[in-house]
Amino acid sequence: MRPSLLVFAFVWVLITGWTFHRLWRKATDRYTDFVYKFGVKGFGLGSYALSILLNAAEHVSQRELIIQLLVWLPFSLWGGYLFGRVLAWSLNVKSHDRAA
C-alpha cells in the first residue's frame, strides 16, 4: 500500500470519527430533536442506506460499493444535519442557545 493512500485513509478515519462525535447526540429539546433525530439520524442515515441499497441493486462492483460505504457516510450525516436545521428553521423552532 502506498504511503499517500495510508495518509489519506488515516485522515479520512479522523474526519469520520470527528463527524460521529460531533453529530451523534441525544436530543435534549425540541430544536435538537429536529436537528439530530430527524435530520442526522433520520434523513442522514436514511439517505446513506438508500444510496447503498440503490447502488447494490444496480450491481456496481464490490470495490465501488466499499468506497461508497466509506466515503458517503460523513457527507450524508452532515447533509442530515443541514436538513434538520432547515427543518427547524422552517417550522420556527428556536434553539435554547439562540432564544435569548
FITOR-369727 format. One record per atom (N, C-alpha, C): residue in one letter; atom name; x, y, z. Coordinates in steps of 0.05 Angstrom, whole numbers, plus 5000, padded with zeros to 4 digits. Layout:
<nodes>
node type: A, atom: CA, X: X, Y: Y, Z: Z
...
</nodes>
This chain:
<nodes>
node type: M, atom: N, X: 5017, Y: 4976, Z: 5000
node type: M, atom: CA, X: 5000, Y: 5000, Z: 5000
node type: M, atom: C, X: 5018, Y: 5025, Z: 5000
node type: R, atom: N, X: 5011, Y: 5044, Z: 4984
node type: R, atom: CA, X: 5027, Y: 5068, Z: 4982
node type: R, atom: C, X: 5024, Y: 5086, Z: 5007
node type: P, atom: N, X: 5045, Y: 5100, Z: 5015
node type: P, atom: CA, X: 5043, Y: 5118, Z: 5038
node type: P, atom: C, X: 5021, Y: 5140, Z: 5035
node type: S, atom: N, X: 5018, Y: 5150, Z: 5011
node type: S, atom: CA, X: 4998, Y: 5171, Z: 5007
node type: S, atom: C, X: 4970, Y: 5160, Z: 5012
node type: L, atom: N, X: 4965, Y: 5135, Z: 5004
node type: L, atom: CA, X: 4939, Y: 5123, Z: 5009
node type: L, atom: C, X: 4935, Y: 5118, Z: 5039
node type: L, atom: N, X: 4956, Y: 5111, Z: 5053
node type: L, atom: CA, X: 4954, Y: 5107, Z: 5082
node type: L, atom: C, X: 4948, Y: 5133, Z: 5097
node type: V, atom: N, X: 4961, Y: 5155, Z: 5088
node type: V, atom: CA, X: 4956, Y: 5181, Z: 5100
node type: V, atom: C, X: 4928, Y: 5189, Z: 5094
node type: F, atom: N, X: 4918, Y: 5186, Z: 5070
node type: F, atom: CA, X: 4891, Y: 5193, Z: 5063
node type: F, atom: C, X: 4871, Y: 5176, Z: 5081
node type: A, atom: N, X: 4876, Y: 5150, Z: 5083
node type: A, atom: CA, X: 4858, Y: 5133, Z: 5100
node type: A, atom: C, X: 4858, Y: 5142, Z: 5129
node type: F, atom: N, X: 4881, Y: 5149, Z: 5139
node type: F, atom: CA, X: 4883, Y: 5159, Z: 5167
node type: F, atom: C, X: 4868, Y: 5185, Z: 5171
node type: V, atom: N, X: 4871, Y: 5203, Z: 5152
node type: V, atom: CA, X: 4857, Y: 5229, Z: 5154
node type: V, atom: C, X: 4827, Y: 5224, Z: 5151
node type: W, atom: N, X: 4819, Y: 5206, Z: 5134
node type: W, atom: CA, X: 4791, Y: 5201, Z: 5130
node type: W, atom: C, X: 4778, Y: 5188, Z: 5155
node type: V, atom: N, X: 4793, Y: 5171, Z: 5168
node type: V, atom: CA, X: 4783, Y: 5159, Z: 5193
node type: V, atom: C, X: 4780, Y: 5181, Z: 5215
node type: L, atom: N, X: 4799, Y: 5199, Z: 5216
node type: L, atom: CA, X: 4797, Y: 5221, Z: 5235
node type: L, atom: C, X: 4772, Y: 5238, Z: 5229
node type: I, atom: N, X: 4768, Y: 5245, Z: 5204
node type: I, atom: CA, X: 4745, Y: 5262, Z: 5196
node type: I, atom: C, X: 4719, Y: 5247, Z: 5203
node type: T, atom: N, X: 4717, Y: 5222, Z: 5197
node type: T, atom: CA, X: 4693, Y: 5207, Z: 5202
node type: T, atom: C, X: 4688, Y: 5204, Z: 5232
node type: G, atom: N, X: 4709, Y: 5199, Z: 5247
node type: G, atom: CA, X: 4706, Y: 5197, Z: 5276
node type: G, atom: C, X: 4697, Y: 5224, Z: 5289
node type: W, atom: N, X: 4709, Y: 5246, Z: 5279
node type: W, atom: CA, X: 4701, Y: 5272, Z: 5289
node type: W, atom: C, X: 4672, Y: 5278, Z: 5282
node type: T, atom: N, X: 4664, Y: 5269, Z: 5258
node type: T, atom: CA, X: 4636, Y: 5273, Z: 5249
node type: T, atom: C, X: 4617, Y: 5259, Z: 5268
node type: F, atom: N, X: 4623, Y: 5234, Z: 5274
node type: F, atom: CA, X: 4606, Y: 5219, Z: 5292
node type: F, atom: C, X: 4605, Y: 5232, Z: 5320
node type: H, atom: N, X: 4628, Y: 5240, Z: 5329
node type: H, atom: CA, X: 4630, Y: 5253, Z: 5356
node type: H, atom: C, X: 4613, Y: 5279, Z: 5356
node type: R, atom: N, X: 4614, Y: 5293, Z: 5335
node type: R, atom: CA, X: 4600, Y: 5319, Z: 5333
node type: R, atom: C, X: 4570, Y: 5316, Z: 5329
node type: L, atom: N, X: 4562, Y: 5297, Z: 5313
node type: L, atom: CA, X: 4534, Y: 5296, Z: 5304
node type: L, atom: C, X: 4517, Y: 5274, Z: 5317
node type: W, atom: N, X: 4529, Y: 5254, Z: 5329
node type: W, atom: CA, X: 4513, Y: 5233, Z: 5341
node type: W, atom: C, X: 4507, Y: 5240, Z: 5370
node type: R, atom: N, X: 4486, Y: 5256, Z: 5374
node type: R, atom: CA, X: 4479, Y: 5265, Z: 5401
node type: R, atom: C, X: 4450, Y: 5258, Z: 5407
node type: K, atom: N, X: 4444, Y: 5259, Z: 5432
node type: K, atom: CA, X: 4417, Y: 5256, Z: 5441
node type: K, atom: C, X: 4402, Y: 5282, Z: 5439
node type: A, atom: N, X: 4377, Y: 5281, Z: 5433
node type: A, atom: CA, X: 4361, Y: 5305, Z: 5432
node type: A, atom: C, X: 4354, Y: 5313, Z: 5461
node type: T, atom: N, X: 4358, Y: 5339, Z: 5467
node type: T, atom: CA, X: 4352, Y: 5348, Z: 5494
node type: T, atom: C, X: 4328, Y: 5367, Z: 5494
node type: D, atom: N, X: 4320, Y: 5378, Z: 5471
node type: D, atom: CA, X: 4297, Y: 5395, Z: 5470
node type: D, atom: C, X: 4285, Y: 5392, Z: 5442
node type: R, atom: N, X: 4265, Y: 5409, Z: 5436
node type: R, atom: CA, X: 4251, Y: 5406, Z: 5410
node type: R, atom: C, X: 4269, Y: 5413, Z: 5387
node type: Y, atom: N, X: 4287, Y: 5433, Z: 5389
node type: Y, atom: CA, X: 4305, Y: 5441, Z: 5368
node type: Y, atom: C, X: 4325, Y: 5418, Z: 5361
node type: T, atom: N, X: 4338, Y: 5408, Z: 5382
node type: T, atom: CA, X: 4357, Y: 5387, Z: 5377
node type: T, atom: C, X: 4343, Y: 5361, Z: 5368
node type: D, atom: N, X: 4317, Y: 5358, Z: 5375
node type: D, atom: CA, X: 4302, Y: 5335, Z: 5365
node type: D, atom: C, X: 4300, Y: 5337, Z: 5335
node type: F, atom: N, X: 4294, Y: 5361, Z: 5325
node type: F, atom: CA, X: 4292, Y: 5364, Z: 5296
node type: F, atom: C, X: 4320, Y: 5360, Z: 5283
node type: V, atom: N, X: 4340, Y: 5372, Z: 5294
node type: V, atom: CA, X: 4367, Y: 5371, Z: 5281
node type: V, atom: C, X: 4379, Y: 5343, Z: 5283
node type: Y, atom: N, X: 4380, Y: 5332, Z: 5306
node type: Y, atom: CA, X: 4395, Y: 5307, Z: 5309
node type: Y, atom: C, X: 4378, Y: 5282, Z: 5304
node type: K, atom: N, X: 4353, Y: 5282, Z: 5313
node type: K, atom: CA, X: 4336, Y: 5258, Z: 5310
node type: K, atom: C, X: 4326, Y: 5256, Z: 5281
node type: F, atom: N, X: 4312, Y: 5277, Z: 5272
node type: F, atom: CA, X: 4300, Y: 5277, Z: 5246
node type: F, atom: C, X: 4321, Y: 5282, Z: 5224
node type: G, atom: N, X: 4340, Y: 5300, Z: 5229
node type: G, atom: CA, X: 4359, Y: 5307, Z: 5209
node type: G, atom: C, X: 4382, Y: 5287, Z: 5206
node type: V, atom: N, X: 4399, Y: 5285, Z: 5227
node type: V, atom: CA, X: 4423, Y: 5268, Z: 5225
node type: V, atom: C, X: 4415, Y: 5239, Z: 5224
node type: K, atom: N, X: 4399, Y: 5230, Z: 5244
node type: K, atom: CA, X: 4393, Y: 5201, Z: 5245
node type: K, atom: C, X: 4372, Y: 5193, Z: 5225
node type: G, atom: N, X: 4353, Y: 5210, Z: 5220
node type: G, atom: CA, X: 4332, Y: 5203, Z: 5201
node type: G, atom: C, X: 4340, Y: 5208, Z: 5172
node type: F, atom: N, X: 4344, Y: 5233, Z: 5164
node type: F, atom: CA, X: 4350, Y: 5239, Z: 5137
node type: F, atom: C, X: 4378, Y: 5230, Z: 5129
node type: G, atom: N, X: 4397, Y: 5236, Z: 5147
node type: G, atom: CA, X: 4425, Y: 5229, Z: 5140
node type: G, atom: C, X: 4430, Y: 5199, Z: 5137
node type: L, atom: N, X: 4422, Y: 5184, Z: 5157
node type: L, atom: CA, X: 4426, Y: 5155, Z: 5156
node type: L, atom: C, X: 4407, Y: 5142, Z: 5135
node type: G, atom: N, X: 4383, Y: 5154, Z: 5132
node type: G, atom: CA, X: 4364, Y: 5144, Z: 5112
node type: G, atom: C, X: 4375, Y: 5148, Z: 5084
node type: S, atom: N, X: 4386, Y: 5171, Z: 5078
node type: S, atom: CA, X: 4398, Y: 5175, Z: 5051
node type: S, atom: C, X: 4422, Y: 5158, Z: 5047
node type: Y, atom: N, X: 4438, Y: 5153, Z: 5068
node type: Y, atom: CA, X: 4461, Y: 5136, Z: 5066
node type: Y, atom: C, X: 4452, Y: 5107, Z: 5059
node type: A, atom: N, X: 4433, Y: 5097, Z: 5074
node type: A, atom: CA, X: 4423, Y: 5070, Z: 5070
node type: A, atom: C, X: 4410, Y: 5067, Z: 5042
node type: L, atom: N, X: 4395, Y: 5087, Z: 5034
node type: L, atom: CA, X: 4381, Y: 5086, Z: 5008
node type: L, atom: C, X: 4402, Y: 5086, Z: 4985
node type: S, atom: N, X: 4422, Y: 5102, Z: 4988
node type: S, atom: CA, X: 4442, Y: 5103, Z: 4966
node type: S, atom: C, X: 4457, Y: 5077, Z: 4964
node type: I, atom: N, X: 4463, Y: 5064, Z: 4987
node type: I, atom: CA, X: 4477, Y: 5038, Z: 4987
node type: I, atom: C, X: 4459, Y: 5017, Z: 4974
node type: L, atom: N, X: 4434, Y: 5017, Z: 4982
node type: L, atom: CA, X: 4415, Y: 4997, Z: 4970
node type: L, atom: C, X: 4411, Y: 5001, Z: 4940
node type: L, atom: N, X: 4409, Y: 5026, Z: 4932
node type: L, atom: CA, X: 4405, Y: 5031, Z: 4903
node type: L, atom: C, X: 4429, Y: 5023, Z: 4887
node type: N, atom: N, X: 4453, Y: 5029, Z: 4897
node type: N, atom: CA, X: 4477, Y: 5021, Z: 4883
node type: N, atom: C, X: 4481, Y: 4991, Z: 4883
node type: A, atom: N, X: 4473, Y: 4978, Z: 4905
node type: A, atom: CA, X: 4476, Y: 4948, Z: 4906
node type: A, atom: C, X: 4456, Y: 4936, Z: 4886
node type: A, atom: N, X: 4433, Y: 4948, Z: 4882
node type: A, atom: CA, X: 4413, Y: 4938, Z: 4863
node type: A, atom: C, X: 4422, Y: 4943, Z: 4834
node type: E, atom: N, X: 4439, Y: 4963, Z: 4830
node type: E, atom: CA, X: 4449, Y: 4968, Z: 4803
node type: E, atom: C, X: 4474, Y: 4951, Z: 4797
node type: H, atom: N, X: 4481, Y: 4933, Z: 4815
node type: H, atom: CA, X: 4503, Y: 4914, Z: 4810
node type: H, atom: C, X: 4529, Y: 4928, Z: 4805
node type: V, atom: N, X: 4536, Y: 4948, Z: 4821
node type: V, atom: CA, X: 4562, Y: 4961, Z: 4818
node type: V, atom: C, X: 4583, Y: 4941, Z: 4830
node type: S, atom: N, X: 4608, Y: 4946, Z: 4823
node type: S, atom: CA, X: 4629, Y: 4928, Z: 4833
node type: S, atom: C, X: 4632, Y: 4930, Z: 4863
node type: Q, atom: N, X: 4643, Y: 4909, Z: 4875
node type: Q, atom: CA, X: 4647, Y: 4909, Z: 4904
node type: Q, atom: C, X: 4666, Y: 4932, Z: 4912
node type: R, atom: N, X: 4685, Y: 4937, Z: 4896
node type: R, atom: CA, X: 4704, Y: 4959, Z: 4902
node type: R, atom: C, X: 4689, Y: 4986, Z: 4903
node type: E, atom: N, X: 4672, Y: 4991, Z: 4884
node type: E, atom: CA, X: 4657, Y: 5016, Z: 4884
node type: E, atom: C, X: 4638, Y: 5018, Z: 4908
node type: L, atom: N, X: 4626, Y: 4996, Z: 4915
node type: L, atom: CA, X: 4608, Y: 4995, Z: 4937
node type: L, atom: C, X: 4622, Y: 5000, Z: 4964
node type: I, atom: N, X: 4646, Y: 4989, Z: 4967
node type: I, atom: CA, X: 4662, Y: 4993, Z: 4991
node type: I, atom: C, X: 4671, Y: 5022, Z: 4993
node type: I, atom: N, X: 4679, Y: 5033, Z: 4971
node type: I, atom: CA, X: 4687, Y: 5061, Z: 4971
node type: I, atom: C, X: 4664, Y: 5079, Z: 4978
node type: Q, atom: N, X: 4641, Y: 5073, Z: 4968
node type: Q, atom: CA, X: 4617, Y: 5089, Z: 4975
node type: Q, atom: C, X: 4610, Y: 5085, Z: 5004
node type: L, atom: N, X: 4612, Y: 5061, Z: 5014
node type: L, atom: CA, X: 4606, Y: 5056, Z: 5043
node type: L, atom: C, X: 4624, Y: 5074, Z: 5061
node type: L, atom: N, X: 4649, Y: 5077, Z: 5053
node type: L, atom: CA, X: 4667, Y: 5092, Z: 5070
node type: L, atom: C, X: 4665, Y: 5122, Z: 5065
node type: V, atom: N, X: 4662, Y: 5131, Z: 5041
node type: V, atom: CA, X: 4663, Y: 5159, Z: 5034
node type: V, atom: C, X: 4636, Y: 5173, Z: 5039
node type: W, atom: N, X: 4614, Y: 5160, Z: 5033
node type: W, atom: CA, X: 4589, Y: 5174, Z: 5034
node type: W, atom: C, X: 4578, Y: 5179, Z: 5062
node type: L, atom: N, X: 4587, Y: 5164, Z: 5082
node type: L, atom: CA, X: 4576, Y: 5166, Z: 5109
node type: L, atom: C, X: 4579, Y: 5194, Z: 5121
node type: P, atom: N, X: 4602, Y: 5206, Z: 5122
node type: P, atom: CA, X: 4604, Y: 5233, Z: 5135
node type: P, atom: C, X: 4588, Y: 5254, Z: 5119
node type: F, atom: N, X: 4588, Y: 5251, Z: 5093
node type: F, atom: CA, X: 4573, Y: 5271, Z: 5076
node type: F, atom: C, X: 4543, Y: 5269, Z: 5081
node type: S, atom: N, X: 4533, Y: 5244, Z: 5084
node type: S, atom: CA, X: 4504, Y: 5241, Z: 5089
node type: S, atom: C, X: 4497, Y: 5251, Z: 5117
node type: L, atom: N, X: 4514, Y: 5247, Z: 5136
node type: L, atom: CA, X: 4508, Y: 5256, Z: 5163
node type: L, atom: C, X: 4508, Y: 5287, Z: 5164
node type: W, atom: N, X: 4527, Y: 5300, Z: 5151
node type: W, atom: CA, X: 4527, Y: 5329, Z: 5151
node type: W, atom: C, X: 4504, Y: 5340, Z: 5134
node type: G, atom: N, X: 4496, Y: 5325, Z: 5113
node type: G, atom: CA, X: 4472, Y: 5333, Z: 5098
node type: G, atom: C, X: 4447, Y: 5331, Z: 5115
node type: G, atom: N, X: 4446, Y: 5310, Z: 5132
node type: G, atom: CA, X: 4423, Y: 5308, Z: 5150
node type: G, atom: C, X: 4423, Y: 5330, Z: 5171
node type: Y, atom: N, X: 4447, Y: 5338, Z: 5180
node type: Y, atom: CA, X: 4449, Y: 5360, Z: 5199
node type: Y, atom: C, X: 4438, Y: 5386, Z: 5187
node type: L, atom: N, X: 4445, Y: 5391, Z: 5163
node type: L, atom: CA, X: 4435, Y: 5415, Z: 5149
node type: L, atom: C, X: 4405, Y: 5413, Z: 5144
node type: F, atom: N, X: 4396, Y: 5389, Z: 5137
node type: F, atom: CA, X: 4367, Y: 5385, Z: 5133
node type: F, atom: C, X: 4352, Y: 5390, Z: 5159
node type: G, atom: N, X: 4362, Y: 5380, Z: 5181
node type: G, atom: CA, X: 4349, Y: 5384, Z: 5207
node type: G, atom: C, X: 4348, Y: 5413, Z: 5215
node type: R, atom: N, X: 4369, Y: 5428, Z: 5210
node type: R, atom: CA, X: 4370, Y: 5456, Z: 5216
node type: R, atom: C, X: 4350, Y: 5472, Z: 5199
node type: V, atom: N, X: 4349, Y: 5465, Z: 5174
node type: V, atom: CA, X: 4330, Y: 5479, Z: 5156
node type: V, atom: C, X: 4301, Y: 5472, Z: 5164
node type: L, atom: N, X: 4297, Y: 5447, Z: 5172
node type: L, atom: CA, X: 4270, Y: 5438, Z: 5181
node type: L, atom: C, X: 4262, Y: 5454, Z: 5206
node type: A, atom: N, X: 4280, Y: 5456, Z: 5225
node type: A, atom: CA, X: 4274, Y: 5471, Z: 5249
node type: A, atom: C, X: 4269, Y: 5500, Z: 5243
node type: W, atom: N, X: 4286, Y: 5512, Z: 5226
node type: W, atom: CA, X: 4282, Y: 5540, Z: 5218
node type: W, atom: C, X: 4256, Y: 5544, Z: 5204
node type: S, atom: N, X: 4248, Y: 5526, Z: 5186
node type: S, atom: CA, X: 4223, Y: 5530, Z: 5171
node type: S, atom: C, X: 4199, Y: 5527, Z: 5189
node type: L, atom: N, X: 4201, Y: 5512, Z: 5210
node type: L, atom: CA, X: 4179, Y: 5509, Z: 5229
node type: L, atom: C, X: 4181, Y: 5528, Z: 5253
node type: N, atom: N, X: 4200, Y: 5547, Z: 5251
node type: N, atom: CA, X: 4205, Y: 5568, Z: 5271
node type: N, atom: C, X: 4210, Y: 5557, Z: 5299
node type: V, atom: N, X: 4225, Y: 5535, Z: 5300
node type: V, atom: CA, X: 4234, Y: 5523, Z: 5325
node type: V, atom: C, X: 4261, Y: 5535, Z: 5332
node type: K, atom: N, X: 4263, Y: 5548, Z: 5354
node type: K, atom: CA, X: 4288, Y: 5562, Z: 5362
node type: K, atom: C, X: 4305, Y: 5544, Z: 5381
node type: S, atom: N, X: 4330, Y: 5548, Z: 5378
node type: S, atom: CA, X: 4349, Y: 5535, Z: 5397
node type: S, atom: C, X: 4349, Y: 5550, Z: 5423
node type: H, atom: N, X: 4353, Y: 5536, Z: 5446
node type: H, atom: CA, X: 4355, Y: 5550, Z: 5471
node type: H, atom: C, X: 4379, Y: 5569, Z: 5472
node type: D, atom: N, X: 4400, Y: 5562, Z: 5458
node type: D, atom: CA, X: 4424, Y: 5579, Z: 5457
node type: D, atom: C, X: 4419, Y: 5605, Z: 5444
node type: R, atom: N, X: 4401, Y: 5606, Z: 5424
node type: R, atom: CA, X: 4395, Y: 5630, Z: 5409
node type: R, atom: C, X: 4370, Y: 5644, Z: 5417
node type: A, atom: N, X: 4355, Y: 5633, Z: 5436
node type: A, atom: CA, X: 4329, Y: 5644, Z: 5443
node type: A, atom: C, X: 4332, Y: 5671, Z: 5458
node type: A, atom: N, X: 4354, Y: 5676, Z: 5470
node type: A, atom: CA, X: 4358, Y: 5700, Z: 5486
node type: A, atom: C, X: 4361, Y: 5725, Z: 5470
</nodes>
